[in-house]
């Protein structure tokens, strides 16, 4: 469980994740990775770890307070936002990801519930969370463990090939697509068919939801949802993309309704943690 806590000397508020070790024996490795990653990073758009306390029975992970909730939930509740809002948000998201990649850290599980908002007062002050599947890798090391969440996972992971930080950029492409129209580019109740469409990058832009979206936004997504990882945009290339600096103030009025349906279904199907 997560509780509010206060630093006795300064009066500053924090959040503390309270974990009974006997309840997470199978996940203790995930927790160790998350703490290792959080201890090594400091970025305004990444959840900041303050301190860790441990006893024989309990683990207490103290972090900054994040009260804005999940990004997708905010969009559903807000009702509408603009393409420019989305681009502003994604610049911060990509800056955090670029920081991680420069440190040799691959998140490997980017998805809606890992994108939080710092407060209820700002729609673009995003915080990247949940490093339970992250991997710190050397420059020449390729990971081979199949990780991630169906629908957001990159083709090279499904093909059981070695992979690197490019997998995060594929997930960015999926999330961008959803933010523009309210539903994912790849969806099928039949998981093998879902994976087949991902491995072929078989998706489209239904005119009802995409005719009003800028060509720059579509080009941005197309450069991310590329099957061959070596041809996929990097974080640095994405940060230089024209869409981030010149996205129009086009209202995305259809997104909220479609996203509400999608997020409810998504949470029903993905109630548990991602596996690795």
N, C-alpha and C positions, 0 to 999 in steps of 0.2 A: 504494500500500500504506500501511497505518497501522502505525506503530511506537511503542513506548514510548520516552519520553525523560525526561531529568532536568535540571532547572535547576541549572547548576553552582554558583551562589552559595548557593542556598537548599536544594538537595537535594529540592525538590518534584517529584513525578511529573506528567507530562503525556502527552498523545498527540500525535503529529505525523503528519499526512497528507502523504506524500511523492509528488509528482507530477512525472513527466517531461513537459515541455511538448509535445514532439513526439508523444506518445501521446494527447494530448487536444485536438488542434487544434480539432475540431468542438465540444468542450465547454468551451472556454476562457471563452466568454461566461457559461455557467452558473456556472462557478467564480467569476468576477468578481462575479456577482450574490450568490452565497452569502457571499462575503467582505464585500461591501458591507453586506449585511443583518446579519451576525454582528458586524461592527465597530460597528454602531449600537445594539445591544441588550444589555441586562444584566438577566437575570431568573433566579431560582433554578430555574425549570423549563424553561430553554432552554439548549442547549449553549453554553458560553462560549468565545469566541475569545480566545486569549491574545496571539498574535503571528503575523505572517506574514513569512517570509524568501523572497527571490526572487533567482535568478541567471539568466543567459541561458538555461540549459537546464532548471533545476529550480524547483519551487515547494514550499515547506514551510509547511503550515498547522498551527499549534500550538493545541490546544484542551485543555480540562479532560479528565480521564480519566473515561470512563463504562464500567463493567465489568459492569453487570447484564444486558446483552443486550436483545433485542427483547421488548416487553411480551407479545405473543402467545406467543412461545416460553416465557416464564416461566410463563404460565398453563397451557400444555400440560404442562410439566415438573412443575409444582406439583400438578396433579391436580384441585384444587378451590379455590374462593374464594367470597366472598359478594357479594350485591348491595350491601351496605354498603361493601365493599372497592372495588367498581367505582365507586360514587358518590364516594368519597374521592379516588380516582385522577382521576376526571373533573373534580373541582373544581380540582385543580392544572393539569390540561390546559387547562381553560377560562380560568383566570387567566393562563396564558402566552399564550393566543390573544387574550384581551382586551387584554393589554399590547401585542401586535403591532398589533392593529387600531387602538388609540389612537394608535400611531405611524405609521399609514397604510400598514402592511405587511400584505399578503395572502399567506398561505403558498401556496395553490393546489394543493398536492399532499399533503394529509394522508392517511396510510395507515399500516398496521401497522408497517412497517419504519422509519418515521420517529418512532415512539414507543419510546424507550429507557428503561431503568431505570438509575439512578445506580450502584447496587451490587447485589450478590447478597443483601444482608442486608435489603432493604426492597422490598416489593411495590408501593408506591404513590409512591415518589420518582421521578417521571417526568421525562424530559428530551425536549423537542421538538427534532428534528434535521432536517437536509437542507433547505436553503433554495435549492436550485438552480433552482426554478421560482417563487420568490417575486418579488413585484413591489411596489415602493414607489410609491404613487400619491398624487396630489393629491386633495383632497376631492371635486372634481367630475369626476374622471377615471374612466371606465369602461374596463376591459380587454376586448379582443375576441379575443385569441389563444386557440385551443383548447388547453388544458393539462390535465394530470392523468392519473389512472390509471383505466381502465375499471372500473366497479363502485363507485367512490367519487366520480365526477365529477357535478357538479350539472346539473340540466336546462337552466339558462340557458346553460351552456357548450356543450352539445350542440345547442342551438337557434341557435348562432352569434350570440347577442345580446351586447350589452355586459353586463358583469357586474362585481360588486364583492366586498367581503369576505363577503357572504352565502354564497359558494360554500364557504367553510371550514366554516360551520355545517352545511351539508348533509353534508359529509364526517364531521363529528362525529356526526351522527345515524346514519350507516352504521356507524361504528366502535362506537357505543354498542349498536346492535342486535346486532352480532357478539359483543360482550363478554357480552351477556345469554344468548345461545343457542348460539354457536359457529359460526354460518354467516351469510352476508350476506343482506340483504333483497332484493337484486337479483342474480340470477345466471342466465346463459344462455350456452351454448357459442357460440350464434349472436349475434355482436356487434350487428347491427342490431336483433334482438329484445331484447337486453339494454338497448340505448339507448332503445328504444320504451317498455319498462317503467319506466325511470328517468324519462323525460319525462312519464309519466302518474302517477308515484309509485305504481305498481301493485305493492304488496307486502302481506303479511299476517303474522299471528302464529300459526303452527301450535300447536294446543292442547297437544300433547305436550311442547313446549319452553317454552310461555309461560303456561300456566295457573297456575304457582306464582310468576310474576313480578308485582311490585306494579303496581297501576294507575298510580301516580306515574311509574314507569319508562317505561311504555308511553306515557303522556301526554307525557313528556319527549321521547321519540323522535318522536311524532306532530307535535310542535311544531317539529321540525327538518327532517323529511322532507316539506317543503311545497313544491309546485311553484313558486308565486309567491314570488320572493325577498323582496319587501316584506312578506310575511306570515310569513316564517320568523323564529324566535326569534333575537335578537342574543346576543352573548356576555354582555352585562350582564343581559339577561333570563334567560338560562340559569343564570347564577350565582345568581340569586334563586329559582330553581325549588325547590319543596319537596322533590323527590327527592334533591337533593344534601345536604340537611340531615337528612332523616328516612328514608333508605332502610333497609329492614329487613335483619336479618342472615340472610337466606334463603340457604342453600347453593346454589351453581350447579353441581351435580355433573355435569350432562350436558354442560357446556360444553367441558371438556378434550378429550374424545374427538372430538366434532364439530369442534372447532377444529383438532385435529391433522390431520384429513383435509383440512379447508379450507386450512390454511396450507401443507401440502405441495403441494396442487394449485395454490394461488395463486403459490407461488414458482417452480413449473415454468413457469407461464404468464407470469410477470412477472419473469423473470430479469434483464432489462435495465432501464435507467433509463426513467422516464417521459419522454414526448416533449413538446415544446412548439414 
